[in-house]
Amino acid sequence: MVELVTVTSKGQVIIPSRLRKELNIVKGEKLLVIREGNAIKMIPVPKLSQMAGVDKELFEGRKPSQEIKEMRKEWTKEFEERIRKT
């Protein structure tokens, strides 16, 4: 997919709606902006809550302790606070 966008006087660009929909980028979403030579990459920052369950197979047939659940909640909170500050 190739799209042409215009940079505003404030340095802003509009991500084409088709691309936003395909990548599920919504208002308030955080993106990492990375320079690679003369190119710029924008990568959506995954929320830890979206990653919940990635270890599901590891714990299949077992139940994680309450301590692990509380740690995950705290990590999610800390991560989201750091992202908000940037």
C-alpha positions in Angstrom: 0.0 0.0 0.0 1.4 3.4 -1.0 -0.3 6.7 0.1 0.8 10.3 -0.3 0.3 12.4 2.8 1.1 16.1 3.5 3.0 17.4 6.5 1.2 20.4 8.2 2.9 23.5 9.5 2.9 21.8 12.9 4.6 18.7 11.6 1.5 16.6 11.7 0.5 14.0 9.1 -2.8 12.2 8.7 -2.7 8.4 8.6 -5.0 7.3 5.8 -8.3 5.9 7.2 -7.9 2.6 5.3 -4.6 2.0 7.0 -5.9 3.1 10.4 -8.7 0.6 10.1 -6.5 -2.2 9.0 -4.1 -1.6 11.9 -6.8 -0.8 14.4 -5.3 2.6 15.2 -7.8 4.7 17.2 -7.8 8.2 18.7 -5.3 8.5 21.5 -3.3 5.5 20.3 0.5 5.8 20.9 2.9 5.2 18.1 6.6 4.7 18.2 8.4 6.9 15.6 11.7 5.4 14.4 14.1 6.9 12.0 15.9 4.5 9.7 18.2 6.4 7.4 16.0 8.7 5.4 12.8 6.7 6.3 10.4 7.1 9.2 8.5 4.2 10.7 5.5 4.6 12.9 4.7 1.5 14.9 1.6 1.2 17.2 2.6 0.5 20.8 0.7 -2.6 22.0 -1.1 -2.3 25.3 -0.1 -4.9 27.8 -3.7 -5.7 28.2 -3.8 -6.8 24.5 -1.0 -9.2 25.2 -2.8 -10.9 28.0 -3.0 -14.6 27.4 0.2 -14.9 25.4 1.4 -17.3 28.0 -1.9 -19.2 28.0 -0.4 -22.4 26.8 2.3 -22.3 29.5 -0.4 -22.2 32.2 -2.8 -24.6 30.5 -4.3 -26.9 33.1 -2.9 -24.7 35.9 -4.1 -21.4 37.4 -1.6 -18.6 37.8 -1.3 -17.4 41.4 -3.0 -14.2 42.6 0.4 -12.7 42.9 1.1 -13.1 39.2 -2.3 -11.5 38.3 -1.5 -8.5 40.6 1.9 -8.1 39.1 0.4 -8.1 35.6 -2.1 -5.4 36.6 0.7 -3.3 38.1 3.0 -3.7 35.1 0.1 -2.7 32.8 -0.6 0.4 34.9 3.1 1.4 35.0 3.6 0.9 31.3 0.5 2.9 30.3 1.6 5.7 32.7 5.1 5.8 31.0 3.5 5.9 27.6 1.2 8.8 28.6 4.3 10.8 29.8 6.0 10.6 26.4 
